Amino acid sequence: MTLFVKICGLKTTETVQAAAAAGANAIGFNFYPPSPRYLAPEDAGALAAAAPPQILRVAVMLRPGQSQWDEVYAGFKPDCLQADADSLARLALPPGMRALPVYRDHEEFHPNDVPPGTCCLFEGGVSGSGQRPNWERAAMLARGAQVVLAGGLDPGNVGDAVRRVRPWGVDVSSGVESAPGVKDSAKVSAFVRAARRAESAQR
């Protein structure tokens, strides 16, 4: 298995290209307006065009309604929608559209809440805050699901996260920024390198 690496919250051509050059599998664009990482769908579409076609383009949304999703899809045409698991269940998605359901860590969360084999994102209690989920619960979840681990990851700790949780993938946003919403290309590259080193050490 090759570790899936996603760089989220991109806002510039430079950092899109940095993610691609580093070997990221996916790039995410944020469509939650209060976030400093928010982009209009058309702007995200223009940035995504700078990435190679094999990179997965992900629309990242927080509890979207159907009209919000329809607007993002019309302007961006993503390959995948990442959103709350309960919201995804209520949305009508185009045929063939991939979905990445989001589950957030809290004391009442149990890995059995997620159907076995599900490909999902598991993060801290508040999206976009850099809050780290409980890695022990994440590891339990990763035994039965394809977990993309997110929340509080950065170039310095992603290797430890890969070794301890053994996730299907990792996702980073604030951990590769120089300021809120401002990605650092060097940190993006360092994050992917560290994740890949940890992956190689497990083989």
PyMOL commands that set and color helices and strands:
alter all, ss='L'
color gray80, all
select helices_A, chain A and resi 13-22+41-48+66-76+85-88+111-113+135-142+158-165+174-176+185-201
alter helices_A, ss='H'
color red, helices_A
select strands_A, chain A and resi 4-8+26-30+56-60+80-84+98-104+119-123+146-149+169-172+177-179+182-183
alter strands_A, ss='S'
color yellow, strands_A
deselect
rebuild
show_as cartoon
